[in-house]
């Protein structure tokens, strides 16, 4: 997994057909998805319950791009090895999920994955200032984590600008998770983001029988993010 700052669209399978993950993943990748985003929720750190390592291991053979695993769980450290063994390319943990984020990031890298750190909307950019040499990705939540389909929180645009200044030339992705569509995507890429997680905005209206709709949705987000409609 090499680093570059081109815009990447990472559909969240939280919005896919749960009974048909394999074909859904193949469909979005064939239609232009750059990464596949897996939202792991524990019903404790966030008010929803989704997937575990076994599911990630089951879908791994279907993912030919990047498996981007976002752990919205606490505690997180006991599960890092299992998600790494399940095939995660990127594992992202929340800075709010425990008292020892340095240890968490060290464990992610020690298990062979790229290390990401996520920030809830109420957490300032300064929370990761002393982590920049330990991370490969910073995920900015632009909704309160727990459920898909929420409204974009506009105050996060300034946070992304601040993070972009802090990162400078370091090879760190800025990922945006929540409320991304063709309207909000350019706000975030203009601010410095390069990875856009989109759930309902990608999967709406489509299916594995009509995957071209996924492609239309992905292209609309990408073109807006790249300023085609500016």
Biotite code that builds the C-alpha atoms (Angstrom):
import biotite.structure as struc

atoms = struc.array([
    struc.Atom([0.000, 0.000, 0.000], chain_id="A", res_id=1, res_name="UNK", atom_name="CA", element="C"),
    struc.Atom([1.893, 3.026, -1.291], chain_id="A", res_id=2, res_name="UNK", atom_name="CA", element="C"),
    struc.Atom([1.210, 6.638, -0.320], chain_id="A", res_id=3, res_name="UNK", atom_name="CA", element="C"),
    struc.Atom([-0.132, 9.347, -2.612], chain_id="A", res_id=4, res_name="UNK", atom_name="CA", element="C"),
    struc.Atom([-2.464, 12.299, -2.211], chain_id="A", res_id=5, res_name="UNK", atom_name="CA", element="C"),
    struc.Atom([-4.867, 11.564, -5.053], chain_id="A", res_id=6, res_name="UNK", atom_name="CA", element="C"),
    struc.Atom([-8.527, 11.590, -4.025], chain_id="A", res_id=7, res_name="UNK", atom_name="CA", element="C"),
    struc.Atom([-9.683, 8.168, -2.871], chain_id="A", res_id=8, res_name="UNK", atom_name="CA", element="C"),
    struc.Atom([-13.320, 7.123, -2.503], chain_id="A", res_id=9, res_name="UNK", atom_name="CA", element="C"),
    struc.Atom([-13.847, 4.563, 0.261], chain_id="A", res_id=10, res_name="UNK", atom_name="CA", element="C"),
    struc.Atom([-17.429, 3.249, 0.285], chain_id="A", res_id=11, res_name="UNK", atom_name="CA", element="C"),
    struc.Atom([-18.599, 2.152, 3.719], chain_id="A", res_id=12, res_name="UNK", atom_name="CA", element="C"),
    struc.Atom([-20.128, -1.312, 3.603], chain_id="A", res_id=13, res_name="UNK", atom_name="CA", element="C"),
    struc.Atom([-22.313, -0.295, 6.528], chain_id="A", res_id=14, res_name="UNK", atom_name="CA", element="C"),
    struc.Atom([-24.678, 0.876, 3.779], chain_id="A", res_id=15, res_name="UNK", atom_name="CA", element="C"),
    struc.Atom([-24.362, -2.284, 1.665], chain_id="A", res_id=16, res_name="UNK", atom_name="CA", element="C"),
    struc.Atom([-26.619, -5.348, 1.597], chain_id="A", res_id=17, res_name="UNK", atom_name="CA", element="C"),
    struc.Atom([-25.493, -7.305, 4.668], chain_id="A", res_id=18, res_name="UNK", atom_name="CA", element="C"),
    struc.Atom([-26.649, -10.582, 3.114], chain_id="A", res_id=19, res_name="UNK", atom_name="CA", element="C"),
    struc.Atom([-24.507, -10.068, 0.033], chain_id="A", res_id=20, res_name="UNK", atom_name="CA", element="C"),
    struc.Atom([-21.218, -8.499, 1.105], chain_id="A", res_id=21, res_name="UNK", atom_name="CA", element="C"),
    struc.Atom([-18.992, -10.423, -1.278], chain_id="A", res_id=22, res_name="UNK", atom_name="CA", element="C"),
    struc.Atom([-20.835, -9.345, -4.406], chain_id="A", res_id=23, res_name="UNK", atom_name="CA", element="C"),
    struc.Atom([-21.379, -5.841, -3.062], chain_id="A", res_id=24, res_name="UNK", atom_name="CA", element="C"),
    struc.Atom([-17.630, -5.401, -2.569], chain_id="A", res_id=25, res_name="UNK", atom_name="CA", element="C"),
    struc.Atom([-16.857, -6.752, -6.010], chain_id="A", res_id=26, res_name="UNK", atom_name="CA", element="C"),
    struc.Atom([-19.446, -4.391, -7.490], chain_id="A", res_id=27, res_name="UNK", atom_name="CA", element="C"),
    struc.Atom([-18.130, -1.209, -5.861], chain_id="A", res_id=28, res_name="UNK", atom_name="CA", element="C"),
    struc.Atom([-14.530, -2.058, -6.711], chain_id="A", res_id=29, res_name="UNK", atom_name="CA", element="C"),
    struc.Atom([-15.452, -2.746, -10.328], chain_id="A", res_id=30, res_name="UNK", atom_name="CA", element="C"),
    struc.Atom([-17.243, 0.606, -10.381], chain_id="A", res_id=31, res_name="UNK", atom_name="CA", element="C"),
    struc.Atom([-14.250, 2.608, -9.181], chain_id="A", res_id=32, res_name="UNK", atom_name="CA", element="C"),
    struc.Atom([-13.965, 2.363, -5.398], chain_id="A", res_id=33, res_name="UNK", atom_name="CA", element="C"),
    struc.Atom([-10.380, 2.922, -4.247], chain_id="A", res_id=34, res_name="UNK", atom_name="CA", element="C"),
    struc.Atom([-10.705, 1.523, -0.719], chain_id="A", res_id=35, res_name="UNK", atom_name="CA", element="C"),
    struc.Atom([-13.333, -0.509, 1.126], chain_id="A", res_id=36, res_name="UNK", atom_name="CA", element="C"),
    struc.Atom([-14.249, 0.990, 4.513], chain_id="A", res_id=37, res_name="UNK", atom_name="CA", element="C"),
    struc.Atom([-15.395, -1.324, 7.312], chain_id="A", res_id=38, res_name="UNK", atom_name="CA", element="C"),
    struc.Atom([-17.106, 0.344, 10.286], chain_id="A", res_id=39, res_name="UNK", atom_name="CA", element="C"),
    struc.Atom([-16.675, -1.786, 13.404], chain_id="A", res_id=40, res_name="UNK", atom_name="CA", element="C"),
    struc.Atom([-18.982, -0.751, 16.272], chain_id="A", res_id=41, res_name="UNK", atom_name="CA", element="C"),
    struc.Atom([-19.358, -2.368, 19.684], chain_id="A", res_id=42, res_name="UNK", atom_name="CA", element="C"),
    struc.Atom([-22.578, -0.959, 21.146], chain_id="A", res_id=43, res_name="UNK", atom_name="CA", element="C"),
    struc.Atom([-20.469, 0.525, 23.946], chain_id="A", res_id=44, res_name="UNK", atom_name="CA", element="C"),
    struc.Atom([-18.123, 3.177, 22.556], chain_id="A", res_id=45, res_name="UNK", atom_name="CA", element="C"),
    struc.Atom([-20.833, 4.020, 20.007], chain_id="A", res_id=46, res_name="UNK", atom_name="CA", element="C"),
    struc.Atom([-24.572, 3.260, 20.111], chain_id="A", res_id=47, res_name="UNK", atom_name="CA", element="C"),
    struc.Atom([-24.612, 0.577, 17.446], chain_id="A", res_id=48, res_name="UNK", atom_name="CA", element="C"),
    struc.Atom([-23.337, -2.973, 16.937], chain_id="A", res_id=49, res_name="UNK", atom_name="CA", element="C"),
    struc.Atom([-21.914, -4.102, 13.605], chain_id="A", res_id=50, res_name="UNK", atom_name="CA", element="C"),
    struc.Atom([-19.002, -6.357, 12.651], chain_id="A", res_id=51, res_name="UNK", atom_name="CA", element="C"),
    struc.Atom([-16.146, -8.298, 14.208], chain_id="A", res_id=52, res_name="UNK", atom_name="CA", element="C"),
    struc.Atom([-12.858, -9.867, 13.071], chain_id="A", res_id=53, res_name="UNK", atom_name="CA", element="C"),
    struc.Atom([-14.565, -13.003, 11.723], chain_id="A", res_id=54, res_name="UNK", atom_name="CA", element="C"),
    struc.Atom([-16.638, -10.978, 9.294], chain_id="A", res_id=55, res_name="UNK", atom_name="CA", element="C"),
    struc.Atom([-13.579, -9.018, 8.211], chain_id="A", res_id=56, res_name="UNK", atom_name="CA", element="C"),
    struc.Atom([-11.731, -12.278, 7.565], chain_id="A", res_id=57, res_name="UNK", atom_name="CA", element="C"),
    struc.Atom([-14.678, -13.577, 5.542], chain_id="A", res_id=58, res_name="UNK", atom_name="CA", element="C"),
    struc.Atom([-14.813, -10.558, 3.230], chain_id="A", res_id=59, res_name="UNK", atom_name="CA", element="C"),
    struc.Atom([-11.047, -10.124, 2.882], chain_id="A", res_id=60, res_name="UNK", atom_name="CA", element="C"),
    struc.Atom([-10.751, -12.452, -0.160], chain_id="A", res_id=61, res_name="UNK", atom_name="CA", element="C"),
    struc.Atom([-13.291, -10.289, -1.994], chain_id="A", res_id=62, res_name="UNK", atom_name="CA", element="C"),
    struc.Atom([-11.343, -7.041, -1.444], chain_id="A", res_id=63, res_name="UNK", atom_name="CA", element="C"),
    struc.Atom([-8.712, -6.405, -4.086], chain_id="A", res_id=64, res_name="UNK", atom_name="CA", element="C"),
    struc.Atom([-8.029, -2.765, -3.145], chain_id="A", res_id=65, res_name="UNK", atom_name="CA", element="C"),
    struc.Atom([-7.474, -1.578, 0.446], chain_id="A", res_id=66, res_name="UNK", atom_name="CA", element="C"),
    struc.Atom([-9.323, -2.934, 3.480], chain_id="A", res_id=67, res_name="UNK", atom_name="CA", element="C"),
    struc.Atom([-9.778, 0.114, 5.711], chain_id="A", res_id=68, res_name="UNK", atom_name="CA", element="C"),
    struc.Atom([-11.000, -0.967, 9.170], chain_id="A", res_id=69, res_name="UNK", atom_name="CA", element="C"),
    struc.Atom([-12.353, 1.733, 11.490], chain_id="A", res_id=70, res_name="UNK", atom_name="CA", element="C"),
    struc.Atom([-12.584, 0.499, 15.080], chain_id="A", res_id=71, res_name="UNK", atom_name="CA", element="C"),
    struc.Atom([-15.273, 2.378, 16.977], chain_id="A", res_id=72, res_name="UNK", atom_name="CA", element="C"),
    struc.Atom([-14.767, 0.180, 20.023], chain_id="A", res_id=73, res_name="UNK", atom_name="CA", element="C"),
    struc.Atom([-13.434, 0.445, 23.576], chain_id="A", res_id=74, res_name="UNK", atom_name="CA", element="C"),
    struc.Atom([-11.239, -1.062, 24.760], chain_id="A", res_id=75, res_name="UNK", atom_name="CA", element="C"),
    struc.Atom([-9.470, -1.410, 21.443], chain_id="A", res_id=76, res_name="UNK", atom_name="CA", element="C"),
    struc.Atom([-6.057, -2.906, 22.207], chain_id="A", res_id=77, res_name="UNK", atom_name="CA", element="C"),
    struc.Atom([-7.232, -6.501, 22.878], chain_id="A", res_id=78, res_name="UNK", atom_name="CA", element="C"),
    struc.Atom([-8.687, -6.743, 19.356], chain_id="A", res_id=79, res_name="UNK", atom_name="CA", element="C"),
    struc.Atom([-5.922, -5.252, 17.226], chain_id="A", res_id=80, res_name="UNK", atom_name="CA", element="C"),
    struc.Atom([-4.157, -8.545, 16.560], chain_id="A", res_id=81, res_name="UNK", atom_name="CA", element="C"),
    struc.Atom([-7.406, -10.227, 15.481], chain_id="A", res_id=82, res_name="UNK", atom_name="CA", element="C"),
    struc.Atom([-8.285, -7.492, 12.988], chain_id="A", res_id=83, res_name="UNK", atom_name="CA", element="C"),
    struc.Atom([-4.741, -7.489, 11.621], chain_id="A", res_id=84, res_name="UNK", atom_name="CA", element="C"),
    struc.Atom([-4.880, -11.267, 11.193], chain_id="A", res_id=85, res_name="UNK", atom_name="CA", element="C"),
    struc.Atom([-8.240, -10.836, 9.442], chain_id="A", res_id=86, res_name="UNK", atom_name="CA", element="C"),
    struc.Atom([-6.406, -8.882, 6.738], chain_id="A", res_id=87, res_name="UNK", atom_name="CA", element="C"),
    struc.Atom([-6.908, -5.209, 7.531], chain_id="A", res_id=88, res_name="UNK", atom_name="CA", element="C"),
    struc.Atom([-4.531, -2.972, 5.572], chain_id="A", res_id=89, res_name="UNK", atom_name="CA", element="C"),
    struc.Atom([-5.382, 0.055, 7.716], chain_id="A", res_id=90, res_name="UNK", atom_name="CA", element="C"),
    struc.Atom([-6.612, -0.097, 11.315], chain_id="A", res_id=91, res_name="UNK", atom_name="CA", element="C"),
    struc.Atom([-7.941, 3.111, 12.812], chain_id="A", res_id=92, res_name="UNK", atom_name="CA", element="C"),
    struc.Atom([-8.595, 3.576, 16.518], chain_id="A", res_id=93, res_name="UNK", atom_name="CA", element="C"),
    struc.Atom([-10.233, 6.537, 18.248], chain_id="A", res_id=94, res_name="UNK", atom_name="CA", element="C"),
    struc.Atom([-8.122, 8.837, 20.376], chain_id="A", res_id=95, res_name="UNK", atom_name="CA", element="C"),
    struc.Atom([-11.100, 8.950, 22.768], chain_id="A", res_id=96, res_name="UNK", atom_name="CA", element="C"),
    struc.Atom([-11.314, 5.146, 23.153], chain_id="A", res_id=97, res_name="UNK", atom_name="CA", element="C"),
    struc.Atom([-8.640, 4.716, 25.792], chain_id="A", res_id=98, res_name="UNK", atom_name="CA", element="C"),
    struc.Atom([-5.902, 6.373, 27.841], chain_id="A", res_id=99, res_name="UNK", atom_name="CA", element="C"),
    struc.Atom([-2.899, 4.978, 25.949], chain_id="A", res_id=100, res_name="UNK", atom_name="CA", element="C"),
    struc.Atom([-3.244, 5.909, 22.272], chain_id="A", res_id=101, res_name="UNK", atom_name="CA", element="C"),
    struc.Atom([0.529, 5.666, 21.761], chain_id="A", res_id=102, res_name="UNK", atom_name="CA", element="C"),
    struc.Atom([0.456, 2.030, 22.824], chain_id="A", res_id=103, res_name="UNK", atom_name="CA", element="C"),
    struc.Atom([-2.503, 1.391, 20.539], chain_id="A", res_id=104, res_name="UNK", atom_name="CA", element="C"),
    struc.Atom([-0.781, 2.888, 17.500], chain_id="A", res_id=105, res_name="UNK", atom_name="CA", element="C"),
    struc.Atom([2.420, 0.991, 18.257], chain_id="A", res_id=106, res_name="UNK", atom_name="CA", element="C"),
    struc.Atom([0.431, -2.243, 18.449], chain_id="A", res_id=107, res_name="UNK", atom_name="CA", element="C"),
    struc.Atom([-1.266, -1.601, 15.110], chain_id="A", res_id=108, res_name="UNK", atom_name="CA", element="C"),
    struc.Atom([2.045, -1.100, 13.351], chain_id="A", res_id=109, res_name="UNK", atom_name="CA", element="C"),
    struc.Atom([3.640, -4.018, 15.180], chain_id="A", res_id=110, res_name="UNK", atom_name="CA", element="C"),
    struc.Atom([0.903, -6.218, 13.744], chain_id="A", res_id=111, res_name="UNK", atom_name="CA", element="C"),
    struc.Atom([1.737, -5.143, 10.201], chain_id="A", res_id=112, res_name="UNK", atom_name="CA", element="C"),
    struc.Atom([-1.083, -2.697, 9.447], chain_id="A", res_id=113, res_name="UNK", atom_name="CA", element="C"),
    struc.Atom([-1.051, 1.000, 8.698], chain_id="A", res_id=114, res_name="UNK", atom_name="CA", element="C"),
    struc.Atom([-2.005, 2.977, 11.814], chain_id="A", res_id=115, res_name="UNK", atom_name="CA", element="C"),
    struc.Atom([-4.896, 5.414, 11.822], chain_id="A", res_id=116, res_name="UNK", atom_name="CA", element="C"),
    struc.Atom([-6.264, 7.637, 14.557], chain_id="A", res_id=117, res_name="UNK", atom_name="CA", element="C"),
    struc.Atom([-9.827, 8.980, 14.539], chain_id="A", res_id=118, res_name="UNK", atom_name="CA", element="C"),
    struc.Atom([-11.263, 12.152, 16.053], chain_id="A", res_id=119, res_name="UNK", atom_name="CA", element="C"),
    struc.Atom([-14.886, 12.628, 17.079], chain_id="A", res_id=120, res_name="UNK", atom_name="CA", element="C"),
    struc.Atom([-16.480, 15.963, 16.117], chain_id="A", res_id=121, res_name="UNK", atom_name="CA", element="C"),
    struc.Atom([-15.954, 17.410, 19.606], chain_id="A", res_id=122, res_name="UNK", atom_name="CA", element="C"),
    struc.Atom([-12.273, 16.471, 19.777], chain_id="A", res_id=123, res_name="UNK", atom_name="CA", element="C"),
    struc.Atom([-9.800, 19.163, 18.643], chain_id="A", res_id=124, res_name="UNK", atom_name="CA", element="C"),
    struc.Atom([-7.045, 18.677, 16.086], chain_id="A", res_id=125, res_name="UNK", atom_name="CA", element="C"),
    struc.Atom([-4.508, 19.332, 18.840], chain_id="A", res_id=126, res_name="UNK", atom_name="CA", element="C"),
    struc.Atom([-5.327, 15.896, 20.298], chain_id="A", res_id=127, res_name="UNK", atom_name="CA", element="C"),
    struc.Atom([-3.125, 14.287, 17.624], chain_id="A", res_id=128, res_name="UNK", atom_name="CA", element="C"),
    struc.Atom([-0.367, 16.893, 17.526], chain_id="A", res_id=129, res_name="UNK", atom_name="CA", element="C"),
    struc.Atom([2.056, 14.592, 19.332], chain_id="A", res_id=130, res_name="UNK", atom_name="CA", element="C"),
    struc.Atom([1.073, 11.525, 17.334], chain_id="A", res_id=131, res_name="UNK", atom_name="CA", element="C"),
    struc.Atom([2.031, 12.670, 13.852], chain_id="A", res_id=132, res_name="UNK", atom_name="CA", element="C"),
    struc.Atom([5.170, 10.536, 13.692], chain_id="A", res_id=133, res_name="UNK", atom_name="CA", element="C"),
    struc.Atom([3.171, 7.446, 14.676], chain_id="A", res_id=134, res_name="UNK", atom_name="CA", element="C"),
    struc.Atom([0.256, 7.558, 12.255], chain_id="A", res_id=135, res_name="UNK", atom_name="CA", element="C"),
    struc.Atom([-0.367, 6.894, 8.586], chain_id="A", res_id=136, res_name="UNK", atom_name="CA", element="C"),
    struc.Atom([-3.911, 8.267, 8.584], chain_id="A", res_id=137, res_name="UNK", atom_name="CA", element="C"),
    struc.Atom([-6.063, 10.698, 10.556], chain_id="A", res_id=138, res_name="UNK", atom_name="CA", element="C"),
    struc.Atom([-9.809, 10.108, 10.310], chain_id="A", res_id=139, res_name="UNK", atom_name="CA", element="C"),
    struc.Atom([-12.008, 13.117, 11.005], chain_id="A", res_id=140, res_name="UNK", atom_name="CA", element="C"),
    struc.Atom([-15.550, 12.230, 11.965], chain_id="A", res_id=141, res_name="UNK", atom_name="CA", element="C"),
    struc.Atom([-17.932, 14.703, 10.370], chain_id="A", res_id=142, res_name="UNK", atom_name="CA", element="C"),
    struc.Atom([-20.919, 13.103, 12.102], chain_id="A", res_id=143, res_name="UNK", atom_name="CA", element="C"),
    struc.Atom([-21.203, 11.665, 15.600], chain_id="A", res_id=144, res_name="UNK", atom_name="CA", element="C"),
    struc.Atom([-20.162, 8.022, 15.152], chain_id="A", res_id=145, res_name="UNK", atom_name="CA", element="C"),
    struc.Atom([-22.642, 5.190, 15.462], chain_id="A", res_id=146, res_name="UNK", atom_name="CA", element="C"),
    struc.Atom([-25.017, 5.353, 12.518], chain_id="A", res_id=147, res_name="UNK", atom_name="CA", element="C"),
    struc.Atom([-24.893, 5.986, 8.781], chain_id="A", res_id=148, res_name="UNK", atom_name="CA", element="C"),
    struc.Atom([-26.935, 8.600, 6.966], chain_id="A", res_id=149, res_name="UNK", atom_name="CA", element="C"),
    struc.Atom([-26.365, 11.455, 9.428], chain_id="A", res_id=150, res_name="UNK", atom_name="CA", element="C"),
    struc.Atom([-26.095, 15.150, 8.600], chain_id="A", res_id=151, res_name="UNK", atom_name="CA", element="C"),
    struc.Atom([-22.639, 16.579, 7.924], chain_id="A", res_id=152, res_name="UNK", atom_name="CA", element="C"),
    struc.Atom([-21.181, 18.769, 10.709], chain_id="A", res_id=153, res_name="UNK", atom_name="CA", element="C"),
    struc.Atom([-19.704, 21.818, 8.963], chain_id="A", res_id=154, res_name="UNK", atom_name="CA", element="C"),
    struc.Atom([-17.472, 22.895, 11.855], chain_id="A", res_id=155, res_name="UNK", atom_name="CA", element="C"),
    struc.Atom([-15.137, 20.052, 10.931], chain_id="A", res_id=156, res_name="UNK", atom_name="CA", element="C"),
    struc.Atom([-13.929, 21.869, 7.810], chain_id="A", res_id=157, res_name="UNK", atom_name="CA", element="C"),
    struc.Atom([-11.731, 24.136, 9.939], chain_id="A", res_id=158, res_name="UNK", atom_name="CA", element="C"),
    struc.Atom([-10.411, 21.131, 11.846], chain_id="A", res_id=159, res_name="UNK", atom_name="CA", element="C"),
    struc.Atom([-9.277, 19.535, 8.599], chain_id="A", res_id=160, res_name="UNK", atom_name="CA", element="C"),
    struc.Atom([-7.531, 22.749, 7.553], chain_id="A", res_id=161, res_name="UNK", atom_name="CA", element="C"),
    struc.Atom([-5.714, 22.800, 10.892], chain_id="A", res_id=162, res_name="UNK", atom_name="CA", element="C"),
    struc.Atom([-4.714, 19.153, 10.523], chain_id="A", res_id=163, res_name="UNK", atom_name="CA", element="C"),
    struc.Atom([-3.448, 19.767, 7.009], chain_id="A", res_id=164, res_name="UNK", atom_name="CA", element="C"),
    struc.Atom([-1.210, 22.558, 8.296], chain_id="A", res_id=165, res_name="UNK", atom_name="CA", element="C"),
    struc.Atom([0.055, 20.354, 11.130], chain_id="A", res_id=166, res_name="UNK", atom_name="CA", element="C"),
    struc.Atom([0.824, 17.442, 8.800], chain_id="A", res_id=167, res_name="UNK", atom_name="CA", element="C"),
    struc.Atom([2.729, 19.512, 6.280], chain_id="A", res_id=168, res_name="UNK", atom_name="CA", element="C"),
    struc.Atom([4.743, 17.221, 4.008], chain_id="A", res_id=169, res_name="UNK", atom_name="CA", element="C"),
    struc.Atom([4.392, 14.122, 6.195], chain_id="A", res_id=170, res_name="UNK", atom_name="CA", element="C"),
    struc.Atom([2.947, 11.083, 4.355], chain_id="A", res_id=171, res_name="UNK", atom_name="CA", element="C"),
    struc.Atom([-0.296, 11.034, 6.346], chain_id="A", res_id=172, res_name="UNK", atom_name="CA", element="C"),
    struc.Atom([-3.737, 10.609, 4.802], chain_id="A", res_id=173, res_name="UNK", atom_name="CA", element="C"),
    struc.Atom([-6.614, 12.766, 6.015], chain_id="A", res_id=174, res_name="UNK", atom_name="CA", element="C"),
    struc.Atom([-9.786, 10.710, 5.848], chain_id="A", res_id=175, res_name="UNK", atom_name="CA", element="C"),
    struc.Atom([-13.306, 12.091, 6.220], chain_id="A", res_id=176, res_name="UNK", atom_name="CA", element="C"),
    struc.Atom([-16.068, 9.873, 7.583], chain_id="A", res_id=177, res_name="UNK", atom_name="CA", element="C"),
    struc.Atom([-19.674, 11.030, 7.710], chain_id="A", res_id=178, res_name="UNK", atom_name="CA", element="C"),
    struc.Atom([-22.121, 12.889, 5.518], chain_id="A", res_id=179, res_name="UNK", atom_name="CA", element="C"),
    struc.Atom([-19.957, 12.836, 2.391], chain_id="A", res_id=180, res_name="UNK", atom_name="CA", element="C"),
    struc.Atom([-21.762, 13.446, -0.906], chain_id="A", res_id=181, res_name="UNK", atom_name="CA", element="C"),
    struc.Atom([-21.084, 15.587, -3.996], chain_id="A", res_id=182, res_name="UNK", atom_name="CA", element="C"),
    struc.Atom([-21.981, 18.717, -2.015], chain_id="A", res_id=183, res_name="UNK", atom_name="CA", element="C"),
    struc.Atom([-19.717, 18.152, 0.992], chain_id="A", res_id=184, res_name="UNK", atom_name="CA", element="C"),
    struc.Atom([-16.839, 16.335, -0.733], chain_id="A", res_id=185, res_name="UNK", atom_name="CA", element="C"),
    struc.Atom([-15.252, 19.466, -2.252], chain_id="A", res_id=186, res_name="UNK", atom_name="CA", element="C"),
    struc.Atom([-15.396, 21.279, 1.093], chain_id="A", res_id=187, res_name="UNK", atom_name="CA", element="C"),
    struc.Atom([-13.194, 18.591, 2.592], chain_id="A", res_id=188, res_name="UNK", atom_name="CA", element="C"),
    struc.Atom([-10.763, 18.106, -0.273], chain_id="A", res_id=189, res_name="UNK", atom_name="CA", element="C"),
    struc.Atom([-10.295, 21.878, -0.514], chain_id="A", res_id=190, res_name="UNK", atom_name="CA", element="C"),
    struc.Atom([-9.453, 21.786, 3.210], chain_id="A", res_id=191, res_name="UNK", atom_name="CA", element="C"),
    struc.Atom([-6.821, 19.089, 2.667], chain_id="A", res_id=192, res_name="UNK", atom_name="CA", element="C"),
    struc.Atom([-8.546, 15.693, 2.846], chain_id="A", res_id=193, res_name="UNK", atom_name="CA", element="C"),
    struc.Atom([-7.671, 12.938, 0.378], chain_id="A", res_id=194, res_name="UNK", atom_name="CA", element="C"),
    struc.Atom([-9.738, 9.899, 1.512], chain_id="A", res_id=195, res_name="UNK", atom_name="CA", element="C"),
    struc.Atom([-13.532, 10.225, 1.476], chain_id="A", res_id=196, res_name="UNK", atom_name="CA", element="C"),
    struc.Atom([-15.707, 7.624, 3.181], chain_id="A", res_id=197, res_name="UNK", atom_name="CA", element="C"),
    struc.Atom([-19.217, 7.525, 1.764], chain_id="A", res_id=198, res_name="UNK", atom_name="CA", element="C"),
    struc.Atom([-21.978, 5.087, 2.606], chain_id="A", res_id=199, res_name="UNK", atom_name="CA", element="C"),
    struc.Atom([-25.490, 5.983, 1.570], chain_id="A", res_id=200, res_name="UNK", atom_name="CA", element="C"),
    struc.Atom([-24.193, 8.412, -1.064], chain_id="A", res_id=201, res_name="UNK", atom_name="CA", element="C"),
    struc.Atom([-22.522, 5.483, -2.884], chain_id="A", res_id=202, res_name="UNK", atom_name="CA", element="C"),
    struc.Atom([-25.051, 2.702, -2.348], chain_id="A", res_id=203, res_name="UNK", atom_name="CA", element="C"),
    struc.Atom([-28.301, 4.668, -2.766], chain_id="A", res_id=204, res_name="UNK", atom_name="CA", element="C"),
    struc.Atom([-30.376, 3.518, -5.701], chain_id="A", res_id=205, res_name="UNK", atom_name="CA", element="C"),
    struc.Atom([-28.064, 0.701, -6.716], chain_id="A", res_id=206, res_name="UNK", atom_name="CA", element="C"),
    struc.Atom([-27.615, -3.012, -6.157], chain_id="A", res_id=207, res_name="UNK", atom_name="CA", element="C"),
    struc.Atom([-25.412, -5.853, -7.367], chain_id="A", res_id=208, res_name="UNK", atom_name="CA", element="C"),
    struc.Atom([-27.942, -6.218, -10.205], chain_id="A", res_id=209, res_name="UNK", atom_name="CA", element="C"),
    struc.Atom([-27.549, -2.523, -11.128], chain_id="A", res_id=210, res_name="UNK", atom_name="CA", element="C"),
    struc.Atom([-23.928, -1.769, -10.164], chain_id="A", res_id=211, res_name="UNK", atom_name="CA", element="C"),
    struc.Atom([-23.664, 1.011, -12.716], chain_id="A", res_id=212, res_name="UNK", atom_name="CA", element="C"),
    struc.Atom([-25.564, 3.212, -10.252], chain_id="A", res_id=213, res_name="UNK", atom_name="CA", element="C"),
    struc.Atom([-22.766, 2.682, -7.732], chain_id="A", res_id=214, res_name="UNK", atom_name="CA", element="C"),
    struc.Atom([-20.382, 3.813, -10.434], chain_id="A", res_id=215, res_name="UNK", atom_name="CA", element="C"),
    struc.Atom([-22.420, 6.929, -11.159], chain_id="A", res_id=216, res_name="UNK", atom_name="CA", element="C"),
    struc.Atom([-22.497, 7.797, -7.466], chain_id="A", res_id=217, res_name="UNK", atom_name="CA", element="C"),
    struc.Atom([-18.753, 7.238, -7.016], chain_id="A", res_id=218, res_name="UNK", atom_name="CA", element="C"),
    struc.Atom([-17.932, 9.328, -10.079], chain_id="A", res_id=219, res_name="UNK", atom_name="CA", element="C"),
    struc.Atom([-20.193, 12.148, -8.901], chain_id="A", res_id=220, res_name="UNK", atom_name="CA", element="C"),
    struc.Atom([-18.390, 12.311, -5.557], chain_id="A", res_id=221, res_name="UNK", atom_name="CA", element="C"),
    struc.Atom([-14.946, 12.063, -7.165], chain_id="A", res_id=222, res_name="UNK", atom_name="CA", element="C"),
    struc.Atom([-15.653, 14.715, -9.781], chain_id="A", res_id=223, res_name="UNK", atom_name="CA", element="C"),
    struc.Atom([-17.033, 17.110, -7.183], chain_id="A", res_id=224, res_name="UNK", atom_name="CA", element="C"),
    struc.Atom([-14.047, 16.444, -4.909], chain_id="A", res_id=225, res_name="UNK", atom_name="CA", element="C"),
    struc.Atom([-11.671, 17.160, -7.787], chain_id="A", res_id=226, res_name="UNK", atom_name="CA", element="C"),
    struc.Atom([-13.454, 20.416, -8.615], chain_id="A", res_id=227, res_name="UNK", atom_name="CA", element="C"),
    struc.Atom([-14.942, 19.318, -11.915], chain_id="A", res_id=228, res_name="UNK", atom_name="CA", element="C"),
    struc.Atom([-18.175, 21.165, -11.124], chain_id="A", res_id=229, res_name="UNK", atom_name="CA", element="C"),
    struc.Atom([-16.488, 24.254, -9.687], chain_id="A", res_id=230, res_name="UNK", atom_name="CA", element="C"),
])
